[in-house]
Amino acid sequence: MYTDQQLSEHFKLSAFVKSHTAIKLGIDNTPSVEAIAKIKDWAVNIGEKLWTGHGPVSINSGYRCLALNNAISGAKKSQHMDGEAADIEIPGHTNIDVASWIINNIIDFDQLILENYVRNEPYSGWVHVSFTKSSSPRKSVLTKFWHESAYHPGLIVK
């Protein structure tokens, strides 16, 4: 397995493939060579910039194989399955601050979602951020509130 592979200065593949759900259900969450290349792109183009700007990045959910994505009821076309997305938090920084920093400092992100945010609880939820080598990233910014299924355009914090 490739899990100890160093992808960038601060990121190993193991951080992106770890999953308690996969372990519990006996799912092999080993990515393809193509997915590993995309995970590395994320680590270099998103992760390292975040690490430099804010410190250690905690990856809550990175790569997900189809079986794992289905097991957690992930989006059918989730970029996690391609190795292009990660759900993150940065200890000591609110998720609002992390999301805002990405929007203002990482010009080539594809999608950013402040997910499961609870109003007036700045540490709630997590930040989903994706990267693709597309010549024109979407720069999509959304907010999903806890206990709601809808995704709202923009970064909504109040």
C-alpha positions in Angstrom: 0.0 0.0 0.0 1.1 3.6 -0.7 0.0 5.1 2.6 3.4 6.3 3.8 4.2 8.0 0.5 5.3 11.6 1.1 3.3 13.9 -1.2 4.7 17.3 -0.2 6.8 18.8 2.6 4.0 18.4 5.2 1.6 15.8 3.8 1.7 12.0 3.5 -0.8 10.0 1.6 -1.9 8.3 4.8 -3.5 11.5 6.0 -5.8 11.5 3.0 -6.8 7.8 3.0 -7.4 7.2 6.7 -11.0 6.5 7.6 -12.5 5.0 10.7 -15.6 4.0 8.6 -13.5 2.2 6.1 -11.7 0.3 8.9 -15.0 -0.5 10.7 -16.6 -1.8 7.4 -13.5 -3.5 6.0 -13.4 -1.2 3.0 -10.1 -1.0 1.1 -9.6 2.8 0.6 -6.5 2.5 -1.5 -6.5 5.1 -4.3 -5.4 4.5 -7.9 -2.2 6.0 -9.2 -4.3 8.7 -11.0 -6.0 9.6 -7.8 -2.7 9.7 -5.9 -1.4 12.3 -8.5 -4.5 14.4 -7.8 -4.2 14.1 -4.1 -0.6 15.3 -4.5 -1.8 18.3 -6.5 -4.1 19.2 -3.7 -1.4 18.8 -1.1 1.0 21.1 -3.0 -1.5 23.7 -4.3 -3.9 23.9 -1.3 -2.5 22.1 1.7 1.0 23.6 1.7 -0.3 27.1 1.2 -2.7 26.6 4.1 0.1 25.2 6.3 2.4 28.2 5.5 -0.5 30.6 6.2 -2.0 29.0 9.3 0.0 26.1 10.6 -0.8 22.3 10.7 -3.8 21.3 8.6 -6.0 18.5 10.0 -7.6 16.4 7.2 -10.9 15.0 8.4 -11.8 13.3 5.2 -9.7 13.1 2.1 -9.8 10.5 -0.6 -12.8 8.2 -0.6 -13.2 5.1 -2.8 -16.7 4.5 -4.2 -17.6 2.0 -1.5 -16.5 4.4 1.2 -18.3 7.3 -0.4 -21.5 5.2 -0.6 -21.1 4.0 3.0 -21.1 7.6 4.3 -23.8 8.8 1.9 -21.4 11.2 0.1 -22.4 13.1 -3.0 -22.6 10.8 -6.1 -20.1 12.9 -8.0 -17.9 13.8 -5.0 -14.5 15.2 -5.8 -13.2 13.2 -2.8 -13.5 10.0 -5.0 -11.1 11.6 -7.6 -8.6 12.7 -5.0 -9.4 16.4 -5.6 -11.0 17.4 -2.3 -10.5 17.3 1.4 -12.5 18.3 4.4 -10.2 20.2 6.8 -9.8 22.1 10.0 -6.8 24.0 11.4 -6.4 23.8 15.2 -6.6 27.3 16.8 -8.3 28.9 13.8 -12.0 29.2 13.2 -13.4 27.5 10.2 -14.8 30.9 9.1 -11.2 32.3 9.2 -9.8 29.3 7.3 -12.5 29.6 4.6 -12.0 33.4 4.3 -8.3 33.0 4.0 -8.6 30.4 1.2 -11.0 32.6 -0.7 -8.6 35.6 -0.4 -5.3 33.9 -0.8 -5.6 30.7 -2.9 -6.6 31.9 -6.3 -6.9 28.5 -7.9 -9.2 26.5 -5.6 -12.1 24.9 -7.4 -14.8 24.7 -4.7 -15.0 25.8 -1.1 -17.8 24.8 1.2 -18.2 25.9 4.9 -20.0 22.6 5.8 -22.3 21.9 8.8 -21.8 25.4 10.1 -23.8 26.4 13.1 -24.5 30.2 13.2 -22.6 32.0 15.9 -20.3 29.0 16.5 -17.2 29.8 14.4 -15.5 26.5 15.2 -18.4 24.4 14.1 -18.4 22.2 11.0 -15.4 22.0 8.7 -14.1 23.5 5.4 -14.4 21.4 2.2 -11.9 22.6 -0.4 -11.1 21.1 -3.8 -8.5 21.6 -6.4 -8.3 20.6 -10.0 -5.8 21.3 -12.7 -8.6 22.7 -14.8 -7.6 25.8 -16.7 -10.6 27.6 -15.2 -11.4 26.5 -11.7 -15.0 27.2 -10.7 -14.1 29.3 -7.6 -17.4 28.1 -6.2 -18.1 29.2 -2.6 -21.0 27.7 -0.6 -22.3 27.4 2.9 -24.2 24.4 4.3 -25.8 24.8 7.7 -26.1 22.0 10.3 -29.5 20.3 10.0 -30.2 21.7 6.5 -29.8 19.9 3.2 -29.5 23.0 1.1 -26.3 24.6 0.0 -26.3 28.4 0.0 -24.2 30.5 -2.4 -21.4 32.4 -0.8 -19.7 32.3 2.7 -22.6 33.0 5.1 -21.5 33.4 8.7 -24.3 35.4 10.4 
